[in-house]
Amino acid sequence: MSTYKSNTLMKICLLLGSSLLVMGNAAIGPSLTQINQVFNDPFCVSLLMTLPAIGVVLSAPFVDKLMRLVGEKNALLVGLFIYGAAGSSGLWLNSIYALLYFRLLFGIGIAICMTVINHIIGNAFQGKSRTDFISFQSVAVNLGGIVFVLLSGSLAEYSWRFPFSLYLLSFVILIMSAKVINIPPHRDTEIKKRLTLSDIKGVFPSYAMGLIGMLFYYMILINLPFTLVSSLSLTSSMIGIVMAGMSVISVIVAYWFRHMLSTLGERWLLVICFTCYAIALIFLALTQFEWRAYVTIVFSGIGFGLLLPTLSHMIMSLSTRVLRARLMSGFVMSYFLGQALSAFVLQLNMLLPEGLVFLIFAMISTIAACLCARFLDIKEPKEETLNVKENEVCFEKDFS
């Protein structure tokens, strides 16, 4: 049985903290074109969206050591502080290179927060209660995307700096978390257990799907503001509204995730996810259609709504409590590596005919869907099937 004592306020903090993870880029997405007008450096501006992911990749392997050194709660507080301090740096920095440096630090905060939050969720819930909370977590993530994109688009109308103020919300969550989160210390047996090749082998498909799934999503997300401006001549606030529509779709899909999981299972949810990504990328390549962005928004919204909750559930299900933090940090690293690679992959647009890059990756997404349908098989460790009912009762009581 889990020794974590979860209460309603703690769950609210976990959900609010999860909502910050998407805000990492949603907060500045609608203002990218304005930032480019200020610094006149399209590649560096695109790195503003991807450098946080590089920070995640570099720091994620060390989050488990930080958690063992200071404890999960203190590690989360450190992550929230770094997130707020580095994320809001655009309010006062005047150099694009200094801004890129702080975006790298910002990624460290994301790595800490995402790993610790998912580690806590994996240990505090089991069975149906875990599936339900992951569904609520994904709803919170995408609702955060809606609110922050809309606010960012409105704030960007006044200045490209103002959207960076949204990152200050992490300090509010930091204060709340310091008061309401209660985490027990590790036992010695948990600290000494080492990862083996067989441990990583079981979750490797999840790592690979996280990488390519985020690569597809951020290829779309980075390209979309420029597509909306060139094809439809939208303003920053209008871009914010349109991109928020993608998050609305993801919210709806994430809410129904718990019901779809029990009916279809992880395998077919991932097949649907990568099929939707393939359709979104195909329409993004059809440059002769001005309305193609709307089709892309619908299908990429469905794909992203399924990607994170399904893979998070897989990692938590396939890992034991002793190894969960380290396996989750590996997932966070691979997940954000896809985001980091997206800006570099999009540079191929300058070398290849227009739209060909998106068609190539649409084919890769189709292959991924076929591989999931043919080979994916999920088997939980035996320890994860114990004491489920008690956790389910606690969850349903708090969220009823």
ROBA-511276 format. One record per residue (C-alpha): y, x negated, z negated. Coordinates in steps of 0.5 Angstrom, whole numbers, plus 2048, in hexadecimal, padded with zeros to 3 digits. Example, Ala and Ser with C-alpha at 12.3 -4.5 7.8 and 13.67 -1.06 7.14 Angstrom:
2
+-----+-----+-----+
:  yy :  xx :  zz :
+-----+-----+-----+
: 7F7 : 7E7 : 7F0 :
: 7FE : 7E5 : 7F2 :
+-----+-----+-----+
// end
This chain:
400
+-----+-----+-----+
:  yy :  xx :  zz :
+-----+-----+-----+
: 800 : 800 : 800 :
: 807 : 7FE : 802 :
: 80B : 7FB : 7FB :
: 811 : 7FC : 7FF :
: 815 : 802 : 7FC :
: 819 : 806 : 801 :
: 81E : 80B : 7FF :
: 823 : 80F : 804 :
: 829 : 80A : 803 :
: 824 : 804 : 805 :
: 822 : 808 : 80B :
: 829 : 80A : 80D :
: 82B : 802 : 80C :
: 825 : 800 : 811 :
: 827 : 805 : 816 :
: 82E : 803 : 816 :
: 82C : 7FC : 816 :
: 828 : 7FE : 81C :
: 82E : 801 : 820 :
: 831 : 7FB : 81F :
: 82C : 7F7 : 824 :
: 82E : 7FB : 82A :
: 835 : 7FA : 828 :
: 835 : 7F3 : 82A :
: 837 : 7F4 : 831 :
: 838 : 7FB : 831 :
: 83F : 7FA : 82E :
: 841 : 7F6 : 833 :
: 83E : 7F8 : 839 :
: 843 : 7FD : 83C :
: 849 : 7F8 : 83B :
: 845 : 7F2 : 83F :
: 849 : 7F3 : 845 :
: 850 : 7F2 : 841 :
: 84D : 7EC : 83E :
: 84C : 7E9 : 844 :
: 853 : 7EB : 847 :
: 855 : 7E7 : 840 :
: 851 : 7E1 : 841 :
: 84F : 7E1 : 849 :
: 848 : 7DE : 848 :
: 843 : 7E3 : 84A :
: 83D : 7DF : 848 :
: 840 : 7DD : 841 :
: 842 : 7E5 : 840 :
: 83A : 7E7 : 841 :
: 838 : 7E1 : 83C :
: 83C : 7E6 : 837 :
: 836 : 7EB : 838 :
: 831 : 7E6 : 838 :
: 833 : 7E0 : 833 :
: 831 : 7E4 : 82D :
: 82A : 7E5 : 830 :
: 82A : 7DD : 830 :
: 82C : 7DD : 829 :
: 826 : 7E1 : 827 :
: 821 : 7DD : 82B :
: 823 : 7D7 : 828 :
: 823 : 7DA : 821 :
: 81E : 7DF : 820 :
: 818 : 7DA : 81F :
: 81C : 7D8 : 818 :
: 81D : 7DF : 816 :
: 817 : 7DF : 812 :
: 818 : 7D9 : 80E :
: 81F : 7DB : 80C :
: 81C : 7E2 : 80A :
: 817 : 7DE : 806 :
: 81C : 7D9 : 803 :
: 821 : 7DF : 801 :
: 81D : 7E5 : 801 :
: 81E : 7EB : 806 :
: 824 : 7EE : 803 :
: 828 : 7E8 : 803 :
: 826 : 7E6 : 80A :
: 828 : 7ED : 80C :
: 82F : 7EC : 809 :
: 830 : 7E5 : 80C :
: 82E : 7E8 : 813 :
: 833 : 7EE : 812 :
: 839 : 7E9 : 810 :
: 838 : 7E4 : 816 :
: 837 : 7EA : 81A :
: 83E : 7ED : 818 :
: 842 : 7E6 : 818 :
: 83F : 7E4 : 81E :
: 83F : 7EA : 822 :
: 847 : 7EC : 820 :
: 849 : 7E5 : 823 :
: 84C : 7E8 : 829 :
: 851 : 7EB : 825 :
: 855 : 7E4 : 824 :
: 852 : 7DF : 829 :
: 855 : 7DD : 82F :
: 850 : 7D9 : 833 :
: 84A : 7DB : 837 :
: 846 : 7D5 : 834 :
: 848 : 7D6 : 82D :
: 846 : 7DD : 82E :
: 83F : 7DB : 831 :
: 83E : 7D7 : 82B :
: 83F : 7DC : 826 :
: 83B : 7E1 : 82B :
: 835 : 7DC : 82A :
: 836 : 7DC : 822 :
: 836 : 7E4 : 823 :
: 82F : 7E4 : 826 :
: 82D : 7E0 : 81F :
: 82F : 7E6 : 81B :
: 82C : 7EB : 820 :
: 825 : 7E7 : 81F :
: 825 : 7E7 : 818 :
: 827 : 7EE : 817 :
: 822 : 7F1 : 81C :
: 81C : 7ED : 81A :
: 81E : 7EF : 812 :
: 81F : 7F6 : 814 :
: 818 : 7F7 : 818 :
: 814 : 7F3 : 813 :
: 817 : 7F7 : 80D :
: 815 : 7FD : 811 :
: 80E : 7FB : 813 :
: 80D : 7F9 : 80C :
: 810 : 800 : 809 :
: 80C : 805 : 80D :
: 806 : 806 : 810 :
: 802 : 80B : 815 :
: 806 : 811 : 817 :
: 80C : 80F : 812 :
: 80D : 809 : 816 :
: 80D : 80C : 81D :
: 812 : 811 : 81A :
: 816 : 80C : 817 :
: 816 : 808 : 81E :
: 818 : 80E : 822 :
: 81E : 80F : 81D :
: 820 : 808 : 81E :
: 820 : 808 : 825 :
: 824 : 80E : 825 :
: 829 : 80A : 820 :
: 829 : 805 : 825 :
: 82B : 809 : 82B :
: 830 : 80D : 827 :
: 833 : 807 : 825 :
: 833 : 805 : 82D :
: 837 : 80C : 82E :
: 83C : 80B : 829 :
: 83E : 804 : 82A :
: 83E : 805 : 832 :
: 843 : 80B : 831 :
: 847 : 807 : 82C :
: 847 : 801 : 830 :
: 849 : 804 : 836 :
: 84F : 807 : 833 :
: 851 : 801 : 82F :
: 851 : 7FD : 835 :
: 856 : 801 : 838 :
: 85B : 7FE : 833 :
: 858 : 7F7 : 833 :
: 852 : 7F3 : 835 :
: 852 : 7F1 : 82E :
: 852 : 7F7 : 82A :
: 84A : 7F9 : 82B :
: 848 : 7F3 : 827 :
: 84B : 7F6 : 821 :
: 845 : 7FB : 821 :
: 840 : 7F5 : 81F :
: 844 : 7F5 : 818 :
: 840 : 7FB : 817 :
: 83A : 7F6 : 814 :
: 83E : 7F5 : 80E :
: 83E : 7FC : 80C :
: 836 : 7FC : 80D :
: 836 : 7F5 : 809 :
: 839 : 7F8 : 803 :
: 835 : 7FE : 803 :
: 82E : 7FA : 804 :
: 830 : 7F5 : 7FE :
: 830 : 7FC : 7FA :
: 82A : 800 : 7FC :
: 825 : 7FB : 7FF :
: 81F : 7F9 : 7FB :
: 81A : 7F4 : 7FD :
: 815 : 7F1 : 7F9 :
: 814 : 7EA : 7F9 :
: 80E : 7E6 : 7FE :
: 807 : 7E4 : 7FA :
: 805 : 7DD : 7FB :
: 7FF : 7DF : 800 :
: 804 : 7E2 : 805 :
: 808 : 7DC : 805 :
: 802 : 7D7 : 806 :
: 7FF : 7DB : 80C :
: 800 : 7D8 : 813 :
: 800 : 7DB : 81A :
: 7FA : 7D9 : 81E :
: 7F9 : 7DA : 826 :
: 7F5 : 7E0 : 825 :
: 7FB : 7E4 : 821 :
: 800 : 7E2 : 826 :
: 7FB : 7E4 : 82C :
: 7FB : 7EB : 829 :
: 802 : 7EC : 82A :
: 803 : 7E8 : 830 :
: 803 : 7EE : 835 :
: 809 : 7F1 : 831 :
: 80D : 7EB : 831 :
: 80C : 7EB : 839 :
: 80E : 7F2 : 839 :
: 814 : 7F1 : 835 :
: 817 : 7EB : 839 :
: 816 : 7EF : 840 :
: 818 : 7F5 : 83D :
: 81F : 7F3 : 83A :
: 820 : 7EE : 840 :
: 820 : 7F5 : 845 :
: 824 : 7F9 : 840 :
: 82A : 7F3 : 83F :
: 829 : 7F2 : 847 :
: 82B : 7F9 : 848 :
: 830 : 7F9 : 842 :
: 834 : 7F3 : 844 :
: 834 : 7F6 : 84B :
: 836 : 7FD : 84A :
: 83D : 7FC : 848 :
: 83F : 7F8 : 84E :
: 83B : 7FD : 852 :
: 83F : 803 : 84F :
: 845 : 800 : 851 :
: 844 : 7FE : 858 :
: 840 : 804 : 85A :
: 844 : 80A : 856 :
: 84A : 806 : 854 :
: 849 : 808 : 84C :
: 84E : 806 : 847 :
: 84C : 802 : 840 :
: 84B : 809 : 83C :
: 848 : 80C : 842 :
: 843 : 807 : 842 :
: 842 : 807 : 83B :
: 840 : 80F : 83C :
: 83B : 80E : 841 :
: 838 : 808 : 83E :
: 837 : 80C : 838 :
: 833 : 811 : 83C :
: 82E : 80C : 83C :
: 82E : 80C : 835 :
: 82E : 814 : 834 :
: 827 : 814 : 838 :
: 824 : 80E : 834 :
: 826 : 812 : 82E :
: 822 : 818 : 831 :
: 81C : 814 : 833 :
: 81C : 810 : 82C :
: 81C : 816 : 828 :
: 816 : 819 : 82C :
: 812 : 812 : 82B :
: 80E : 814 : 825 :
: 80C : 81A : 829 :
: 80A : 816 : 82F :
: 807 : 811 : 82C :
: 802 : 815 : 828 :
: 800 : 819 : 82F :
: 801 : 813 : 834 :
: 800 : 80D : 830 :
: 804 : 806 : 831 :
: 800 : 804 : 837 :
: 803 : 80A : 83B :
: 80A : 80A : 838 :
: 80A : 803 : 83B :
: 808 : 805 : 842 :
: 80D : 80A : 842 :
: 812 : 805 : 83F :
: 811 : 800 : 845 :
: 811 : 805 : 84A :
: 818 : 808 : 848 :
: 81A : 801 : 848 :
: 818 : 800 : 84F :
: 81B : 806 : 852 :
: 822 : 804 : 84E :
: 821 : 7FE : 852 :
: 820 : 800 : 858 :
: 826 : 805 : 858 :
: 82A : 7FF : 856 :
: 828 : 7FC : 85C :
: 82A : 801 : 861 :
: 831 : 7FF : 862 :
: 833 : 804 : 867 :
: 833 : 80A : 862 :
: 839 : 80B : 85E :
: 835 : 80F : 859 :
: 82F : 80A : 858 :
: 832 : 808 : 851 :
: 831 : 80F : 84E :
: 829 : 80F : 850 :
: 829 : 808 : 84D :
: 82C : 80A : 847 :
: 827 : 810 : 846 :
: 821 : 80C : 847 :
: 823 : 806 : 843 :
: 825 : 80A : 83D :
: 81E : 80D : 83D :
: 81B : 806 : 83E :
: 81F : 803 : 838 :
: 81E : 809 : 834 :
: 816 : 808 : 834 :
: 816 : 800 : 834 :
: 819 : 7FE : 82D :
: 815 : 803 : 829 :
: 80F : 803 : 82D :
: 80E : 7FB : 82C :
: 811 : 7FB : 825 :
: 80B : 800 : 823 :
: 806 : 7FB : 827 :
: 809 : 7F5 : 823 :
: 808 : 7F9 : 81C :
: 802 : 7FC : 81E :
: 7FF : 7F5 : 820 :
: 801 : 7F1 : 81B :
: 7FF : 7F0 : 813 :
: 804 : 7F1 : 80E :
: 803 : 7E9 : 80C :
: 805 : 7E7 : 814 :
: 80A : 7ED : 816 :
: 810 : 7E9 : 815 :
: 80E : 7E3 : 819 :
: 80B : 7E7 : 81E :
: 811 : 7EC : 81E :
: 816 : 7E6 : 81F :
: 812 : 7E3 : 825 :
: 813 : 7EA : 828 :
: 81A : 7EA : 827 :
: 81A : 7E3 : 82A :
: 817 : 7E6 : 830 :
: 81A : 7EC : 830 :
: 821 : 7E9 : 831 :
: 81F : 7E3 : 835 :
: 81F : 7E9 : 83B :
: 826 : 7EA : 839 :
: 828 : 7E3 : 839 :
: 825 : 7E2 : 840 :
: 828 : 7E8 : 843 :
: 82F : 7E5 : 845 :
: 82B : 7DF : 848 :
: 827 : 7E3 : 84C :
: 82C : 7E7 : 84F :
: 82F : 7E1 : 851 :
: 82A : 7E2 : 857 :
: 82E : 7E7 : 85A :
: 833 : 7E2 : 85C :
: 82D : 7DE : 860 :
: 829 : 7E4 : 863 :
: 82B : 7EA : 867 :
: 82E : 7F0 : 863 :
: 829 : 7F4 : 85F :
: 823 : 7F0 : 860 :
: 823 : 7ED : 859 :
: 823 : 7F4 : 856 :
: 81D : 7F6 : 85B :
: 819 : 7F0 : 859 :
: 819 : 7F2 : 852 :
: 818 : 7F9 : 853 :
: 811 : 7F6 : 856 :
: 810 : 7F2 : 850 :
: 811 : 7F8 : 84C :
: 80C : 7FC : 850 :
: 807 : 7F7 : 84F :
: 808 : 7F7 : 847 :
: 807 : 7FE : 847 :
: 801 : 7FD : 84B :
: 7FE : 7F8 : 846 :
: 800 : 7FC : 840 :
: 7FC : 802 : 843 :
: 7F6 : 7FE : 844 :
: 7F6 : 7F9 : 83F :
: 7FA : 7FB : 839 :
: 7F6 : 7FC : 832 :
: 7F8 : 7FD : 82B :
: 7F4 : 7FC : 825 :
: 7F7 : 7FC : 81E :
: 7F5 : 7F7 : 819 :
: 7F0 : 7FB : 814 :
: 7F5 : 7FA : 80E :
: 7FB : 7FE : 812 :
: 7F6 : 804 : 811 :
: 7F6 : 804 : 80A :
: 7FB : 809 : 805 :
: 7FE : 80C : 80B :
: 7FF : 813 : 808 :
: 803 : 811 : 802 :
: 808 : 80D : 807 :
: 808 : 814 : 80B :
: 80A : 818 : 805 :
: 810 : 814 : 803 :
: 813 : 813 : 80A :
: 812 : 81B : 80B :
: 815 : 81C : 804 :
: 81B : 818 : 806 :
: 81D : 81A : 80D :
: 81B : 821 : 80C :
+-----+-----+-----+
// end
